[in-house]
Amino acid sequence: MSGFTAFFKKEMIEYVRGYKALILFCIFVIFGMMSPLLAKMMPDILAHTAVNGITLTIPKPTFTDSFSQFFKNFSQMGMVVLLLVFGGLLSQDLSRGTLIILLSKGLSRHAVILAKYAAALVLWTVSYVLAALIQWGYTVYLFNRLSAPHLFFSLFCLWLFGAFLLAVLLMSSSIVGGAYGGLILTAAGLGVLILCQLIPNMDRFSPLTLALGNAGFMTGAANFDHAETSVWIAIALILLSLVVTLTVFKKKSL
Amino acid sequence: MTQISNLLPLLIPIIVLELILIIAALIHIFRHKTYRFGNRLLWVIIVLCFQLIGPIVYFIFGRGDD
């Protein structure tokens, strides 16, 4: 256990010194501030871009629109940023060989993996919660508050998808070598998930639903029961990837 | 347009955060001589021209080992 805490602290320090914490916080806070503003200004922006003399009129933006904008930003750019920042999660250490000394000093391999996942998860959670709180504050200030059912659940789904991505990233980094091998494999995996979305009724099982349906949960457009199934599937997949990572990494020669 | 000027105070924190990222990246670029690839001029251009993405790409891919 002491190995876990020591390695966890080392990871956290590395995130701060490597500017990763700074990047995540800045970008996510910007998203949190920008989404309500964008939603609010959208009619103005469209009014000034007249297409061939046709002025577009869209309905007055609402509380829900602000959160839709937030989910759109986060599920696209947010996930790209998350992947980029945590891309070298394990691969970088493996390719530089920095883990060998620590492991030969008696640090258990399980502790390395678990501490790495925990540190990444903590950083993601803190920055995401911060962004969501700022988003909430700005939205309440700028818009009339409406009842948005399942708002917390939608936010939770996106968080869970981030946690799922991190687990997959860790797993692929332990399987493939190279400084960016894990990142590339994860991106490929995401591509496969997006392709699977074409199969009818797939949204029920794919974890991707967690990142795509968020705005739909609030308006009732997305099926809530399907989302619940994918939550459980995502949790199962996270645990599975962690187990796979632990087994692969235990046997891996460094 | 009146509405946009009303929202200006809310836009300022966003601009400040973007500037923090850009300045942090620029300071790092000018303090270090070696990069994983590219040269100083290239990175300065990337950081200044691509908002948000520029500094991220520099810190993740361009930053040499200390």
Chai-1 contact restraints between the chains, C-beta under 6 A:
chainA,res_idxA,chainB,res_idxB,connection_type,confidence,min_distance_angstrom,max_distance_angstrom,comment,restraint_id
A,Y19,B,F59,contact,1.0,0.0,6.0,A-B,restraint_1
A,I23,B,I56,contact,1.0,0.0,6.0,A-B,restraint_2
A,I23,B,F59,contact,1.0,0.0,6.0,A-B,restraint_3
A,C26,B,L17,contact,1.0,0.0,6.0,A-B,restraint_4
A,C26,B,L21,contact,1.0,0.0,6.0,A-B,restraint_5
A,I30,B,I14,contact,1.0,0.0,6.0,A-B,restraint_6
A,I30,B,L17,contact,1.0,0.0,6.0,A-B,restraint_7
A,M33,B,P13,contact,1.0,0.0,6.0,A-B,restraint_8
A,M33,B,I14,contact,1.0,0.0,6.0,A-B,restraint_9
A,M34,B,I14,contact,1.0,0.0,6.0,A-B,restraint_10
A,L37,B,L7,contact,1.0,0.0,6.0,A-B,restraint_11
A,L37,B,L10,contact,1.0,0.0,6.0,A-B,restraint_12
A,D44,B,Q3,contact,1.0,0.0,6.0,A-B,restraint_13
A,D44,B,I4,contact,1.0,0.0,6.0,A-B,restraint_14
A,L84,B,I56,contact,1.0,0.0,6.0,A-B,restraint_15
A,L84,B,I60,contact,1.0,0.0,6.0,A-B,restraint_16
